[in-house]
Every structure is written in structure tokens, then in C-alpha cells.
Amino acid sequence: MSREQIKSNNEKRQFWQMAIKTWRNSGMSVSKFCKAEGLSEGTFYNWRKKLTDGQTQANKQSVQNPSAFIRVAIPKVNHVLLELVLSSGNTLRISSGADNKTLSDVLSILHREGLC
């Protein structure tokens, strides 16, 4: 098949895809649409079948040959060890990586300031 034939086939396919999409959006019958656009009704039906069969075949193939991988969303892990609701209404979250001295210092300051 020559480049010109391939280009011609691709152009035809694009034209008929556009024509069928336009027809679907028009609300007209195929007969009225083809008359209004100067298209052969038989050619319209042939291209509609060809394009629909191509989509159906692609859909069947994707169902028959599913990917071996599944997209999975992994939630972020919240590493909060301790959550304190202060008398001010604020929330203090202390991560699991905090050492005992730091935790003790924070609690002492909060107590001294009357926040807990």
C-alpha cells in the first residue's frame, strides 16, 4: 500500500468520524442528514459500521487481555503518636519520632503556660 493510499484512507476515516459525530449531535435521521450534507446513505452506513466495529473490537480486546498491573492508590501514612487538644482549641500532634526528652519539655511548657 502506497503512502498516498494510506494518507487517503486516514483522511477518509477522519472525515467519516467527523461526519458521524456531527450526525449524532444533529438529532436528524440518517436519511435527512445525508441529504442535507450531500452524502451517500449507503456509504454513511458502511463507515458507521466499520468505525463502530473497530471500537467494539478494541473494547473486546482490552477486556480479553487485561493488564497484569492494577493502579493502586496508597494513602499517606500518618505517623502521629500522640494528639493533644489544648484548652485553646488548638491541636498538637506529636510524631512517633519524637524522643522522650522533647515530649517532656513540650508538655512542661504547655502546663506552665496554662494550655493543658
N, C-alpha and C positions, 0 to 999 in steps of 0.2 A: 504494500500500500504506500503510495507516494505521500510526501509532506502536504501537498495541495489537497489530497483526498482526506487526510487526517484533519487538516485545518477546516476543510469544508464540513466534515462530519461533526467536529466540535462546534462550529458555528451553527449548524443546523440544530444540534442538541440544545445549545444555549437559547436559540430563537424559540424552539418549541417549549422549553422550560418556562421561558418568559410568557409565551402566549397562553399556556395552560394556567399559570399563576394569575394572569390578567383575567382569563375567563372565570376562574374560581371567585375572584373578587368582584366580578361584574354582576353576578346574580342572574345572568342571562342563560337561556338554554344553549346547548352546543350549536344547534342549528342557527339560531339568531346571531350568536357570537361569530360564527364562521362567515355568515353572510355579511355582517357588518364589517368584518376585518378582511374580507376577500380571500378567505382560506378554504381549502378543500376539507369538507367534513370528514371524509374517509381518512385523509392524511392526519387530521387532528386526532381521530380515534386511534390510529396506528401509533402515533407518537405518545399519546397519553398512556396507552397500554405498555409501550416499550419503557417509558420512564417510570411508570408505576411498578412494573415487573422488576426493574433494576433496583428500585428502593426496597421492594419486598424481599428480593434475593439477598441484598446486603443485610437486611434485618435478620433474615433466617440464618445467614452465615454467622453473624455476631452471637446469636443465641446458641447455635450448634457448636461454635468454637469459642467458648468463654475464655477470658484471660485467666492465667494462673494466679494473678495477683488481684487483691481486693484493696481498694483505697480505704484506709482506716484513719480516723481522727483520734489522736491520743491526747487526752486532756492534760493540761498543765497540772503537775502535782504541786499541791500547796504544802510546803514544809513548815507549817505553823505548829509549834509545840504547845504554845500557850496563848490564849486570847483573853485579855482583861478589858472589861467595860468599866471605864473610870466614872467617878461621880460627875464629871463634867459632860458625860455623854460620849466622849471620845473613846475609840477602841485602840488598844495597844496590842499588837501582835508580836510575839517573840518567836523567832525561828528556832528550829531544832538544833541549829549550830551554835546557839548562844551558850557560853560557859557559865558555870555556877556563880563566879565572882561578878560577872557583868549583870546577871539576873538579880543577884542580891543587891548590888549597887542601885539598879533601876528601881527596885521595889522600895528601898530605903528612901530614895529621893521622892518618890511618889507619896509615900507615907508622911514624910516630913513636910511636904507641900500641901498635904491635906487632900490629895487627889484620889486616895483609895483608903 
